[in-house]
Amino acid sequence: MKTIFLMLAMELEDFQRKFLISISFFETKPVIPLVIQSYEGFSFNKVFAMPNVLQQPSNVLKIGYRLFLLLEKMHQMGFVHRDVHASNITVDNNWEGELEISLIDFGRTRPSIPPPESVDERGRHLSLNVLLGERYEPHDDLISMVFSLMTFFRIRTFTDEELVAQKQAFHEDPMSYFPTEDTQWVGRLYLYINSQRNQPYDREGIVDIFRSAIDGVKPTDPISFRYFDRLFWID
């Protein structure tokens, strides 16, 4: 048995974070079984189960920006995640004591070129385009990011019944779902990302929305939190 330690770099350049993954394999031809061990932190589903967390819109903004950077890096490498939602977004602290965001569960990940077939499911996190059977594009990961941000703001809009009709209604008037000034930037993200589907990718337009989202808040600022009882309590 050989053990190879690889530094996983896909998510790291923007956050200066290093994951050490231990991969053990057995040379039994023609199949090489793999055993992979890693630690990804706490999923946001676990965070949501805690009382009085994610009360500050500024923290949702900072989380969203970090998630955008992760997805952008993945897209630059030529892949789409295809399963972006709260269960697959995790949080952990780095060596400097700051919170960082990670993506997990790459079981549905595919190369982005050529565009893969649409995901064969009806998840609430999927874009209207994907639900209508269109091929999956990087924009669809970003739309799932928008729906994740709605979850973080506890804007519960979509149910399993008549999901396509609900997504269509949202698509036609997304800004009506964000009545407060601190959440309207999420609606602007949705509109801008969809407007880019048939145009060259415009990173700066998306970054500008994050930068101007909430007065006095920089999306690159640290996420405020408390660590208690072995859990991250995000303000």
Rosetta constraint file for C-alpha pairs under 8 A:
AtomPair CA 1 CA 24 HARMONIC 6.95 0.50
AtomPair CA 1 CA 25 HARMONIC 6.17 0.50
AtomPair CA 1 CA 26 HARMONIC 5.30 0.50
AtomPair CA 1 CA 27 HARMONIC 7.41 0.50
AtomPair CA 2 CA 24 HARMONIC 5.97 0.50
AtomPair CA 2 CA 25 HARMONIC 6.10 0.50
AtomPair CA 2 CA 26 HARMONIC 7.06 0.50
AtomPair CA 3 CA 22 HARMONIC 6.92 0.50
AtomPair CA 3 CA 23 HARMONIC 5.87 0.50
AtomPair CA 3 CA 24 HARMONIC 4.64 0.50
AtomPair CA 3 CA 25 HARMONIC 6.87 0.50
AtomPair CA 4 CA 22 HARMONIC 6.30 0.50
AtomPair CA 4 CA 23 HARMONIC 5.47 0.50
AtomPair CA 4 CA 24 HARMONIC 6.51 0.50
AtomPair CA 5 CA 20 HARMONIC 6.75 0.50
AtomPair CA 5 CA 21 HARMONIC 5.93 0.50
AtomPair CA 5 CA 22 HARMONIC 5.05 0.50
AtomPair CA 5 CA 23 HARMONIC 6.37 0.50
AtomPair CA 6 CA 20 HARMONIC 6.32 0.50
AtomPair CA 6 CA 21 HARMONIC 5.79 0.50
AtomPair CA 6 CA 22 HARMONIC 6.95 0.50
AtomPair CA 6 CA 23 HARMONIC 7.74 0.50
AtomPair CA 7 CA 18 HARMONIC 6.59 0.50
AtomPair CA 7 CA 19 HARMONIC 6.02 0.50
AtomPair CA 7 CA 20 HARMONIC 5.35 0.50
AtomPair CA 7 CA 21 HARMONIC 6.66 0.50
AtomPair CA 8 CA 12 HARMONIC 7.56 0.50
AtomPair CA 8 CA 18 HARMONIC 6.81 0.50
AtomPair CA 8 CA 19 HARMONIC 5.67 0.50
AtomPair CA 8 CA 20 HARMONIC 6.73 0.50
AtomPair CA 8 CA 21 HARMONIC 7.07 0.50
AtomPair CA 9 CA 13 HARMONIC 6.92 0.50
AtomPair CA 9 CA 18 HARMONIC 7.15 0.50
AtomPair CA 9 CA 19 HARMONIC 7.82 0.50
AtomPair CA 10 CA 73 HARMONIC 6.89 0.50
AtomPair CA 10 CA 74 HARMONIC 6.73 0.50
AtomPair CA 11 CA 15 HARMONIC 7.50 0.50
AtomPair CA 11 CA 17 HARMONIC 7.75 0.50
AtomPair CA 11 CA 70 HARMONIC 5.72 0.50
AtomPair CA 11 CA 73 HARMONIC 6.87 0.50
AtomPair CA 11 CA 74 HARMONIC 7.65 0.50
AtomPair CA 11 CA 102 HARMONIC 7.26 0.50
AtomPair CA 12 CA 16 HARMONIC 5.27 0.50
AtomPair CA 12 CA 17 HARMONIC 4.88 0.50
AtomPair CA 12 CA 18 HARMONIC 6.19 0.50
AtomPair CA 13 CA 17 HARMONIC 7.27 0.50
AtomPair CA 14 CA 69 HARMONIC 7.16 0.50
AtomPair CA 14 CA 70 HARMONIC 7.98 0.50
AtomPair CA 15 CA 100 HARMONIC 7.32 0.50
AtomPair CA 17 CA 94 HARMONIC 6.88 0.50
AtomPair CA 19 CA 38 HARMONIC 7.74 0.50
AtomPair CA 20 CA 38 HARMONIC 7.09 0.50
AtomPair CA 21 CA 36 HARMONIC 6.93 0.50
AtomPair CA 21 CA 37 HARMONIC 6.02 0.50
AtomPair CA 21 CA 38 HARMONIC 5.30 0.50
AtomPair CA 22 CA 36 HARMONIC 5.88 0.50
AtomPair CA 22 CA 37 HARMONIC 5.56 0.50
AtomPair CA 22 CA 38 HARMONIC 7.03 0.50
AtomPair CA 23 CA 34 HARMONIC 6.71 0.50
AtomPair CA 23 CA 35 HARMONIC 5.75 0.50
AtomPair CA 23 CA 36 HARMONIC 4.83 0.50
AtomPair CA 23 CA 37 HARMONIC 6.89 0.50
AtomPair CA 24 CA 34 HARMONIC 5.93 0.50
AtomPair CA 24 CA 35 HARMONIC 5.30 0.50
AtomPair CA 24 CA 36 HARMONIC 6.78 0.50
AtomPair CA 25 CA 32 HARMONIC 6.36 0.50
AtomPair CA 25 CA 33 HARMONIC 5.80 0.50
AtomPair CA 25 CA 34 HARMONIC 4.90 0.50
AtomPair CA 25 CA 35 HARMONIC 6.55 0.50
AtomPair CA 26 CA 32 HARMONIC 5.86 0.50
AtomPair CA 26 CA 33 HARMONIC 6.15 0.50
AtomPair CA 26 CA 34 HARMONIC 7.38 0.50
AtomPair CA 27 CA 31 HARMONIC 7.73 0.50
AtomPair CA 27 CA 32 HARMONIC 5.75 0.50
AtomPair CA 28 CA 32 HARMONIC 5.79 0.50
AtomPair CA 28 CA 33 HARMONIC 7.93 0.50
AtomPair CA 40 CA 90 HARMONIC 6.56 0.50
AtomPair CA 40 CA 91 HARMONIC 7.57 0.50
AtomPair CA 40 CA 92 HARMONIC 7.26 0.50
AtomPair CA 40 CA 102 HARMONIC 7.05 0.50
AtomPair CA 40 CA 104 HARMONIC 7.27 0.50
AtomPair CA 41 CA 90 HARMONIC 5.69 0.50
AtomPair CA 41 CA 91 HARMONIC 5.37 0.50
AtomPair CA 41 CA 92 HARMONIC 4.81 0.50
AtomPair CA 42 CA 46 HARMONIC 6.48 0.50
AtomPair CA 42 CA 47 HARMONIC 7.18 0.50
AtomPair CA 42 CA 90 HARMONIC 5.07 0.50
AtomPair CA 42 CA 91 HARMONIC 5.30 0.50
AtomPair CA 42 CA 92 HARMONIC 6.55 0.50
AtomPair CA 43 CA 47 HARMONIC 6.66 0.50
AtomPair CA 43 CA 86 HARMONIC 6.91 0.50
AtomPair CA 43 CA 87 HARMONIC 5.55 0.50
AtomPair CA 43 CA 88 HARMONIC 6.46 0.50
AtomPair CA 43 CA 89 HARMONIC 5.58 0.50
AtomPair CA 43 CA 90 HARMONIC 4.05 0.50
AtomPair CA 43 CA 91 HARMONIC 6.36 0.50
AtomPair CA 44 CA 48 HARMONIC 6.01 0.50
AtomPair CA 44 CA 86 HARMONIC 5.24 0.50
AtomPair CA 44 CA 87 HARMONIC 5.99 0.50
AtomPair CA 44 CA 88 HARMONIC 7.77 0.50
AtomPair CA 44 CA 89 HARMONIC 6.06 0.50
AtomPair CA 44 CA 90 HARMONIC 5.78 0.50
AtomPair CA 44 CA 91 HARMONIC 7.19 0.50
AtomPair CA 45 CA 49 HARMONIC 6.56 0.50
AtomPair CA 45 CA 86 HARMONIC 5.86 0.50
AtomPair CA 45 CA 87 HARMONIC 5.40 0.50
AtomPair CA 46 CA 50 HARMONIC 7.11 0.50
AtomPair CA 47 CA 53 HARMONIC 7.39 0.50
AtomPair CA 47 CA 232 HARMONIC 7.43 0.50
AtomPair CA 47 CA 233 HARMONIC 7.41 0.50
AtomPair CA 47 CA 234 HARMONIC 7.99 0.50
AtomPair CA 48 CA 53 HARMONIC 7.07 0.50
AtomPair CA 50 CA 233 HARMONIC 7.71 0.50
AtomPair CA 52 CA 235 HARMONIC 7.68 0.50
AtomPair CA 53 CA 233 HARMONIC 5.98 0.50
AtomPair CA 53 CA 234 HARMONIC 5.30 0.50
AtomPair CA 53 CA 235 HARMONIC 5.39 0.50
AtomPair CA 54 CA 59 HARMONIC 6.84 0.50
AtomPair CA 54 CA 60 HARMONIC 6.95 0.50
AtomPair CA 54 CA 152 HARMONIC 7.08 0.50
AtomPair CA 54 CA 153 HARMONIC 7.71 0.50
AtomPair CA 54 CA 234 HARMONIC 5.53 0.50
AtomPair CA 54 CA 235 HARMONIC 5.14 0.50
AtomPair CA 55 CA 235 HARMONIC 5.67 0.50
AtomPair CA 56 CA 60 HARMONIC 7.01 0.50
AtomPair CA 56 CA 235 HARMONIC 5.88 0.50
AtomPair CA 57 CA 61 HARMONIC 6.34 0.50
AtomPair CA 57 CA 153 HARMONIC 7.58 0.50
AtomPair CA 57 CA 182 HARMONIC 6.27 0.50
AtomPair CA 57 CA 183 HARMONIC 7.44 0.50
AtomPair CA 58 CA 62 HARMONIC 6.34 0.50
AtomPair CA 58 CA 214 HARMONIC 7.14 0.50
AtomPair CA 58 CA 217 HARMONIC 6.55 0.50
AtomPair CA 58 CA 219 HARMONIC 7.89 0.50
AtomPair CA 59 CA 63 HARMONIC 6.10 0.50
AtomPair CA 59 CA 223 HARMONIC 5.63 0.50
AtomPair CA 59 CA 224 HARMONIC 6.90 0.50
AtomPair CA 59 CA 234 HARMONIC 7.73 0.50
AtomPair CA 59 CA 235 HARMONIC 7.13 0.50
AtomPair CA 60 CA 64 HARMONIC 5.99 0.50
AtomPair CA 60 CA 149 HARMONIC 6.98 0.50
AtomPair CA 60 CA 152 HARMONIC 6.60 0.50
AtomPair CA 60 CA 153 HARMONIC 7.31 0.50
AtomPair CA 61 CA 65 HARMONIC 6.21 0.50
AtomPair CA 61 CA 210 HARMONIC 7.11 0.50
AtomPair CA 61 CA 213 HARMONIC 7.68 0.50
AtomPair CA 61 CA 219 HARMONIC 6.09 0.50
AtomPair CA 62 CA 66 HARMONIC 6.35 0.50
AtomPair CA 62 CA 218 HARMONIC 7.69 0.50
AtomPair CA 62 CA 219 HARMONIC 4.53 0.50
AtomPair CA 62 CA 220 HARMONIC 6.38 0.50
AtomPair CA 62 CA 221 HARMONIC 6.97 0.50
AtomPair CA 62 CA 222 HARMONIC 7.53 0.50
AtomPair CA 62 CA 223 HARMONIC 6.41 0.50
AtomPair CA 63 CA 67 HARMONIC 6.19 0.50
AtomPair CA 63 CA 101 HARMONIC 6.93 0.50
AtomPair CA 63 CA 223 HARMONIC 7.42 0.50
AtomPair CA 64 CA 68 HARMONIC 6.14 0.50
AtomPair CA 64 CA 145 HARMONIC 7.46 0.50
AtomPair CA 64 CA 149 HARMONIC 6.55 0.50
AtomPair CA 65 CA 69 HARMONIC 6.35 0.50
AtomPair CA 65 CA 210 HARMONIC 6.69 0.50
AtomPair CA 65 CA 219 HARMONIC 6.02 0.50
AtomPair CA 65 CA 220 HARMONIC 7.51 0.50
AtomPair CA 66 CA 70 HARMONIC 6.36 0.50
AtomPair CA 66 CA 100 HARMONIC 7.78 0.50
AtomPair CA 66 CA 101 HARMONIC 6.38 0.50
AtomPair CA 66 CA 220 HARMONIC 7.91 0.50
AtomPair CA 67 CA 71 HARMONIC 6.30 0.50
AtomPair CA 67 CA 101 HARMONIC 6.64 0.50
AtomPair CA 67 CA 102 HARMONIC 7.43 0.50
AtomPair CA 67 CA 103 HARMONIC 7.95 0.50
AtomPair CA 67 CA 145 HARMONIC 7.34 0.50
AtomPair CA 68 CA 72 HARMONIC 6.01 0.50
AtomPair CA 68 CA 142 HARMONIC 7.23 0.50
AtomPair CA 68 CA 145 HARMONIC 7.36 0.50
AtomPair CA 69 CA 73 HARMONIC 6.12 0.50
AtomPair CA 70 CA 74 HARMONIC 6.30 0.50
AtomPair CA 70 CA 102 HARMONIC 7.39 0.50
AtomPair CA 70 CA 103 HARMONIC 7.49 0.50
AtomPair CA 71 CA 75 HARMONIC 6.13 0.50
AtomPair CA 71 CA 80 HARMONIC 7.96 0.50
AtomPair CA 71 CA 81 HARMONIC 7.80 0.50
AtomPair CA 71 CA 141 HARMONIC 7.27 0.50
AtomPair CA 71 CA 142 HARMONIC 7.41 0.50
AtomPair CA 72 CA 76 HARMONIC 6.12 0.50
AtomPair CA 73 CA 77 HARMONIC 6.38 0.50
AtomPair CA 74 CA 78 HARMONIC 6.62 0.50
AtomPair CA 74 CA 79 HARMONIC 5.67 0.50
AtomPair CA 74 CA 80 HARMONIC 6.76 0.50
AtomPair CA 74 CA 81 HARMONIC 7.76 0.50
AtomPair CA 75 CA 79 HARMONIC 5.09 0.50
AtomPair CA 75 CA 80 HARMONIC 6.00 0.50
AtomPair CA 75 CA 112 HARMONIC 7.43 0.50
AtomPair CA 75 CA 138 HARMONIC 6.49 0.50
AtomPair CA 78 CA 111 HARMONIC 5.64 0.50
AtomPair CA 78 CA 112 HARMONIC 5.47 0.50
AtomPair CA 78 CA 113 HARMONIC 7.06 0.50
AtomPair CA 79 CA 109 HARMONIC 6.68 0.50
AtomPair CA 79 CA 110 HARMONIC 5.60 0.50
AtomPair CA 79 CA 111 HARMONIC 4.28 0.50
AtomPair CA 79 CA 112 HARMONIC 4.80 0.50
AtomPair CA 79 CA 113 HARMONIC 7.95 0.50
AtomPair CA 80 CA 109 HARMONIC 5.62 0.50
AtomPair CA 80 CA 110 HARMONIC 5.69 0.50
AtomPair CA 80 CA 111 HARMONIC 6.26 0.50
AtomPair CA 80 CA 112 HARMONIC 5.53 0.50
AtomPair CA 80 CA 137 HARMONIC 7.13 0.50
AtomPair CA 80 CA 138 HARMONIC 5.78 0.50
AtomPair CA 80 CA 141 HARMONIC 6.84 0.50
AtomPair CA 81 CA 106 HARMONIC 6.38 0.50
AtomPair CA 81 CA 108 HARMONIC 6.42 0.50
AtomPair CA 81 CA 109 HARMONIC 4.44 0.50
AtomPair CA 81 CA 110 HARMONIC 6.89 0.50
AtomPair CA 81 CA 141 HARMONIC 6.61 0.50
AtomPair CA 82 CA 108 HARMONIC 5.88 0.50
AtomPair CA 82 CA 109 HARMONIC 5.95 0.50
AtomPair CA 82 CA 110 HARMONIC 7.87 0.50
AtomPair CA 82 CA 119 HARMONIC 7.33 0.50
AtomPair CA 82 CA 136 HARMONIC 7.53 0.50
AtomPair CA 82 CA 140 HARMONIC 7.56 0.50
AtomPair CA 82 CA 141 HARMONIC 6.06 0.50
AtomPair CA 83 CA 88 HARMONIC 7.49 0.50
AtomPair CA 83 CA 105 HARMONIC 7.84 0.50
AtomPair CA 83 CA 106 HARMONIC 7.87 0.50
AtomPair CA 83 CA 108 HARMONIC 6.59 0.50
AtomPair CA 83 CA 109 HARMONIC 7.82 0.50
AtomPair CA 83 CA 125 HARMONIC 7.77 0.50
AtomPair CA 83 CA 126 HARMONIC 7.98 0.50
AtomPair CA 83 CA 141 HARMONIC 7.64 0.50
AtomPair CA 83 CA 144 HARMONIC 7.92 0.50
AtomPair CA 84 CA 88 HARMONIC 6.22 0.50
AtomPair CA 84 CA 89 HARMONIC 7.36 0.50
AtomPair CA 84 CA 103 HARMONIC 7.99 0.50
AtomPair CA 84 CA 125 HARMONIC 6.98 0.50
AtomPair CA 84 CA 141 HARMONIC 6.48 0.50
AtomPair CA 84 CA 144 HARMONIC 5.68 0.50
AtomPair CA 84 CA 145 HARMONIC 6.48 0.50
AtomPair CA 84 CA 148 HARMONIC 7.59 0.50
AtomPair CA 85 CA 89 HARMONIC 6.51 0.50
AtomPair CA 85 CA 125 HARMONIC 6.07 0.50
AtomPair CA 85 CA 144 HARMONIC 6.73 0.50
AtomPair CA 85 CA 145 HARMONIC 7.18 0.50
AtomPair CA 85 CA 147 HARMONIC 7.74 0.50
AtomPair CA 85 CA 148 HARMONIC 5.51 0.50
AtomPair CA 86 CA 90 HARMONIC 7.89 0.50
AtomPair CA 86 CA 148 HARMONIC 6.10 0.50
AtomPair CA 86 CA 151 HARMONIC 7.65 0.50
AtomPair CA 88 CA 103 HARMONIC 5.78 0.50
AtomPair CA 88 CA 104 HARMONIC 5.09 0.50
AtomPair CA 88 CA 105 HARMONIC 6.15 0.50
AtomPair CA 89 CA 101 HARMONIC 6.94 0.50
AtomPair CA 89 CA 102 HARMONIC 5.80 0.50
AtomPair CA 89 CA 103 HARMONIC 4.88 0.50
AtomPair CA 89 CA 104 HARMONIC 6.42 0.50
AtomPair CA 90 CA 101 HARMONIC 5.69 0.50
AtomPair CA 90 CA 102 HARMONIC 5.12 0.50
AtomPair CA 90 CA 103 HARMONIC 6.25 0.50
AtomPair CA 90 CA 104 HARMONIC 7.33 0.50
AtomPair CA 91 CA 99 HARMONIC 6.55 0.50
AtomPair CA 91 CA 100 HARMONIC 5.66 0.50
AtomPair CA 91 CA 101 HARMONIC 4.75 0.50
AtomPair CA 91 CA 102 HARMONIC 6.29 0.50
AtomPair CA 92 CA 99 HARMONIC 5.50 0.50
AtomPair CA 92 CA 100 HARMONIC 5.51 0.50
AtomPair CA 92 CA 101 HARMONIC 6.74 0.50
AtomPair CA 92 CA 232 HARMONIC 7.84 0.50
AtomPair CA 93 CA 97 HARMONIC 5.46 0.50
AtomPair CA 93 CA 98 HARMONIC 5.14 0.50
AtomPair CA 93 CA 99 HARMONIC 4.23 0.50
AtomPair CA 93 CA 100 HARMONIC 5.75 0.50
AtomPair CA 94 CA 98 HARMONIC 5.60 0.50
AtomPair CA 94 CA 99 HARMONIC 6.38 0.50
AtomPair CA 94 CA 100 HARMONIC 6.71 0.50
AtomPair CA 98 CA 222 HARMONIC 6.40 0.50
AtomPair CA 98 CA 223 HARMONIC 7.14 0.50
AtomPair CA 99 CA 222 HARMONIC 7.09 0.50
AtomPair CA 99 CA 223 HARMONIC 6.09 0.50
AtomPair CA 99 CA 225 HARMONIC 7.97 0.50
AtomPair CA 110 CA 116 HARMONIC 6.75 0.50
AtomPair CA 111 CA 115 HARMONIC 7.39 0.50
AtomPair CA 111 CA 116 HARMONIC 7.24 0.50
AtomPair CA 112 CA 116 HARMONIC 6.56 0.50
AtomPair CA 112 CA 136 HARMONIC 7.92 0.50
AtomPair CA 112 CA 137 HARMONIC 6.63 0.50
AtomPair CA 112 CA 138 HARMONIC 7.06 0.50
AtomPair CA 115 CA 135 HARMONIC 5.90 0.50
AtomPair CA 115 CA 136 HARMONIC 5.77 0.50
AtomPair CA 115 CA 137 HARMONIC 5.98 0.50
AtomPair CA 116 CA 135 HARMONIC 5.80 0.50
AtomPair CA 116 CA 136 HARMONIC 5.60 0.50
AtomPair CA 116 CA 137 HARMONIC 7.69 0.50
AtomPair CA 117 CA 134 HARMONIC 7.40 0.50
AtomPair CA 117 CA 135 HARMONIC 4.82 0.50
AtomPair CA 117 CA 136 HARMONIC 6.12 0.50
AtomPair CA 118 CA 130 HARMONIC 5.70 0.50
AtomPair CA 118 CA 131 HARMONIC 7.90 0.50
AtomPair CA 118 CA 133 HARMONIC 5.60 0.50
AtomPair CA 118 CA 134 HARMONIC 5.74 0.50
AtomPair CA 118 CA 135 HARMONIC 4.66 0.50
AtomPair CA 118 CA 136 HARMONIC 5.17 0.50
AtomPair CA 119 CA 130 HARMONIC 6.88 0.50
AtomPair CA 119 CA 133 HARMONIC 7.90 0.50
AtomPair CA 119 CA 136 HARMONIC 7.41 0.50
AtomPair CA 121 CA 131 HARMONIC 7.88 0.50
AtomPair CA 122 CA 126 HARMONIC 7.28 0.50
AtomPair CA 122 CA 131 HARMONIC 6.37 0.50
AtomPair CA 122 CA 160 HARMONIC 7.77 0.50
AtomPair CA 122 CA 163 HARMONIC 7.64 0.50
AtomPair CA 123 CA 160 HARMONIC 7.71 0.50
AtomPair CA 124 CA 158 HARMONIC 6.29 0.50
AtomPair CA 124 CA 159 HARMONIC 6.99 0.50
AtomPair CA 124 CA 160 HARMONIC 6.98 0.50
AtomPair CA 124 CA 163 HARMONIC 7.22 0.50
AtomPair CA 125 CA 144 HARMONIC 5.21 0.50
AtomPair CA 125 CA 147 HARMONIC 5.90 0.50
AtomPair CA 125 CA 148 HARMONIC 7.11 0.50
AtomPair CA 126 CA 130 HARMONIC 6.30 0.50
AtomPair CA 126 CA 131 HARMONIC 6.64 0.50
AtomPair CA 126 CA 140 HARMONIC 7.25 0.50
AtomPair CA 126 CA 143 HARMONIC 7.45 0.50
AtomPair CA 126 CA 144 HARMONIC 5.71 0.50
AtomPair CA 127 CA 131 HARMONIC 6.32 0.50
AtomPair CA 127 CA 140 HARMONIC 5.87 0.50
AtomPair CA 127 CA 143 HARMONIC 5.95 0.50
AtomPair CA 127 CA 144 HARMONIC 6.43 0.50
AtomPair CA 127 CA 167 HARMONIC 7.60 0.50
AtomPair CA 128 CA 132 HARMONIC 6.16 0.50
AtomPair CA 128 CA 164 HARMONIC 6.73 0.50
AtomPair CA 128 CA 167 HARMONIC 5.77 0.50
AtomPair CA 128 CA 168 HARMONIC 6.68 0.50
AtomPair CA 128 CA 171 HARMONIC 7.65 0.50
AtomPair CA 129 CA 133 HARMONIC 6.62 0.50
AtomPair CA 129 CA 134 HARMONIC 5.57 0.50
AtomPair CA 129 CA 140 HARMONIC 7.79 0.50
AtomPair CA 130 CA 134 HARMONIC 5.16 0.50
AtomPair CA 130 CA 135 HARMONIC 6.68 0.50
AtomPair CA 130 CA 136 HARMONIC 6.33 0.50
AtomPair CA 130 CA 140 HARMONIC 7.36 0.50
AtomPair CA 131 CA 164 HARMONIC 6.66 0.50
AtomPair CA 132 CA 164 HARMONIC 7.71 0.50
AtomPair CA 136 CA 140 HARMONIC 6.38 0.50
AtomPair CA 137 CA 141 HARMONIC 7.33 0.50
AtomPair CA 138 CA 142 HARMONIC 6.75 0.50
AtomPair CA 139 CA 143 HARMONIC 6.23 0.50
AtomPair CA 139 CA 193 HARMONIC 6.56 0.50
AtomPair CA 139 CA 194 HARMONIC 7.30 0.50
AtomPair CA 139 CA 196 HARMONIC 7.98 0.50
AtomPair CA 139 CA 197 HARMONIC 6.68 0.50
AtomPair CA 140 CA 144 HARMONIC 6.21 0.50
AtomPair CA 141 CA 145 HARMONIC 6.28 0.50
AtomPair CA 142 CA 146 HARMONIC 6.43 0.50
AtomPair CA 142 CA 193 HARMONIC 7.23 0.50
AtomPair CA 143 CA 147 HARMONIC 6.46 0.50
AtomPair CA 143 CA 190 HARMONIC 6.46 0.50
AtomPair CA 143 CA 193 HARMONIC 7.19 0.50
AtomPair CA 143 CA 194 HARMONIC 7.96 0.50
AtomPair CA 144 CA 148 HARMONIC 6.15 0.50
AtomPair CA 145 CA 149 HARMONIC 6.31 0.50
AtomPair CA 146 CA 150 HARMONIC 6.42 0.50
AtomPair CA 146 CA 186 HARMONIC 6.42 0.50
AtomPair CA 146 CA 189 HARMONIC 7.15 0.50
AtomPair CA 146 CA 190 HARMONIC 6.42 0.50
AtomPair CA 147 CA 151 HARMONIC 6.40 0.50
AtomPair CA 148 CA 152 HARMONIC 6.32 0.50
AtomPair CA 149 CA 153 HARMONIC 6.26 0.50
AtomPair CA 149 CA 186 HARMONIC 7.23 0.50
AtomPair CA 150 CA 154 HARMONIC 6.12 0.50
AtomPair CA 150 CA 155 HARMONIC 5.09 0.50
AtomPair CA 150 CA 156 HARMONIC 7.23 0.50
AtomPair CA 150 CA 186 HARMONIC 7.60 0.50
AtomPair CA 151 CA 155 HARMONIC 5.68 0.50
AtomPair CA 151 CA 156 HARMONIC 6.52 0.50
AtomPair CA 153 CA 183 HARMONIC 7.79 0.50
AtomPair CA 157 CA 166 HARMONIC 7.86 0.50
AtomPair CA 158 CA 163 HARMONIC 6.50 0.50
AtomPair CA 158 CA 166 HARMONIC 6.31 0.50
AtomPair CA 158 CA 167 HARMONIC 7.41 0.50
AtomPair CA 159 CA 163 HARMONIC 6.09 0.50
AtomPair CA 159 CA 166 HARMONIC 7.97 0.50
AtomPair CA 162 CA 166 HARMONIC 6.38 0.50
AtomPair CA 163 CA 167 HARMONIC 6.17 0.50
AtomPair CA 164 CA 168 HARMONIC 6.05 0.50
AtomPair CA 165 CA 169 HARMONIC 6.21 0.50
AtomPair CA 166 CA 170 HARMONIC 6.26 0.50
AtomPair CA 167 CA 171 HARMONIC 5.98 0.50
AtomPair CA 168 CA 172 HARMONIC 6.25 0.50
AtomPair CA 169 CA 173 HARMONIC 6.58 0.50
AtomPair CA 169 CA 174 HARMONIC 7.97 0.50
AtomPair CA 170 CA 174 HARMONIC 4.91 0.50
AtomPair CA 170 CA 177 HARMONIC 7.58 0.50
AtomPair CA 173 CA 177 HARMONIC 7.82 0.50
AtomPair CA 174 CA 178 HARMONIC 7.55 0.50
AtomPair CA 174 CA 187 HARMONIC 5.68 0.50
AtomPair CA 174 CA 190 HARMONIC 7.49 0.50
AtomPair CA 174 CA 191 HARMONIC 7.55 0.50
AtomPair CA 175 CA 179 HARMONIC 7.56 0.50
AtomPair CA 175 CA 184 HARMONIC 6.74 0.50
AtomPair CA 175 CA 187 HARMONIC 5.18 0.50
AtomPair CA 175 CA 188 HARMONIC 7.35 0.50
AtomPair CA 177 CA 187 HARMONIC 7.66 0.50
AtomPair CA 178 CA 183 HARMONIC 5.61 0.50
AtomPair CA 178 CA 184 HARMONIC 5.14 0.50
AtomPair CA 178 CA 186 HARMONIC 7.69 0.50
AtomPair CA 178 CA 187 HARMONIC 6.61 0.50
AtomPair CA 179 CA 183 HARMONIC 7.29 0.50
AtomPair CA 179 CA 184 HARMONIC 6.94 0.50
AtomPair CA 180 CA 184 HARMONIC 6.35 0.50
AtomPair CA 181 CA 185 HARMONIC 7.84 0.50
AtomPair CA 182 CA 213 HARMONIC 7.34 0.50
AtomPair CA 182 CA 214 HARMONIC 6.24 0.50
AtomPair CA 183 CA 187 HARMONIC 7.50 0.50
AtomPair CA 184 CA 188 HARMONIC 6.48 0.50
AtomPair CA 184 CA 213 HARMONIC 7.87 0.50
AtomPair CA 185 CA 189 HARMONIC 6.16 0.50
AtomPair CA 185 CA 209 HARMONIC 6.56 0.50
AtomPair CA 185 CA 210 HARMONIC 7.39 0.50
AtomPair CA 185 CA 213 HARMONIC 5.27 0.50
AtomPair CA 186 CA 190 HARMONIC 6.46 0.50
AtomPair CA 187 CA 191 HARMONIC 6.38 0.50
AtomPair CA 188 CA 192 HARMONIC 6.08 0.50
AtomPair CA 188 CA 209 HARMONIC 7.30 0.50
AtomPair CA 189 CA 193 HARMONIC 5.98 0.50
AtomPair CA 189 CA 206 HARMONIC 6.79 0.50
AtomPair CA 189 CA 209 HARMONIC 6.74 0.50
AtomPair CA 190 CA 194 HARMONIC 6.19 0.50
AtomPair CA 191 CA 195 HARMONIC 6.19 0.50
AtomPair CA 192 CA 196 HARMONIC 6.52 0.50
AtomPair CA 192 CA 205 HARMONIC 7.73 0.50
AtomPair CA 192 CA 206 HARMONIC 7.26 0.50
AtomPair CA 193 CA 197 HARMONIC 7.03 0.50
AtomPair CA 193 CA 206 HARMONIC 7.54 0.50
AtomPair CA 195 CA 199 HARMONIC 7.78 0.50
AtomPair CA 196 CA 200 HARMONIC 6.87 0.50
AtomPair CA 196 CA 201 HARMONIC 6.45 0.50
AtomPair CA 196 CA 202 HARMONIC 7.40 0.50
AtomPair CA 202 CA 206 HARMONIC 7.11 0.50
AtomPair CA 203 CA 207 HARMONIC 6.27 0.50
AtomPair CA 204 CA 208 HARMONIC 5.90 0.50
AtomPair CA 205 CA 209 HARMONIC 6.58 0.50
AtomPair CA 206 CA 210 HARMONIC 6.68 0.50
AtomPair CA 207 CA 211 HARMONIC 6.17 0.50
AtomPair CA 208 CA 212 HARMONIC 6.07 0.50
AtomPair CA 209 CA 213 HARMONIC 5.74 0.50
AtomPair CA 210 CA 219 HARMONIC 6.43 0.50
AtomPair CA 211 CA 217 HARMONIC 7.73 0.50
AtomPair CA 211 CA 218 HARMONIC 6.17 0.50
AtomPair CA 211 CA 219 HARMONIC 6.26 0.50
AtomPair CA 213 CA 217 HARMONIC 7.91 0.50
AtomPair CA 217 CA 221 HARMONIC 7.57 0.50
AtomPair CA 223 CA 234 HARMONIC 7.55 0.50
AtomPair CA 224 CA 234 HARMONIC 6.24 0.50
AtomPair CA 224 CA 235 HARMONIC 5.89 0.50
AtomPair CA 225 CA 232 HARMONIC 6.55 0.50
AtomPair CA 225 CA 233 HARMONIC 5.38 0.50
AtomPair CA 225 CA 234 HARMONIC 4.21 0.50
AtomPair CA 225 CA 235 HARMONIC 5.26 0.50
AtomPair CA 226 CA 232 HARMONIC 5.97 0.50
AtomPair CA 226 CA 233 HARMONIC 5.01 0.50
AtomPair CA 226 CA 234 HARMONIC 6.44 0.50
AtomPair CA 226 CA 235 HARMONIC 7.52 0.50
AtomPair CA 227 CA 231 HARMONIC 5.66 0.50
AtomPair CA 227 CA 232 HARMONIC 4.82 0.50
AtomPair CA 227 CA 233 HARMONIC 6.03 0.50
AtomPair CA 228 CA 232 HARMONIC 6.70 0.50
AtomPair CA 228 CA 233 HARMONIC 7.18 0.50
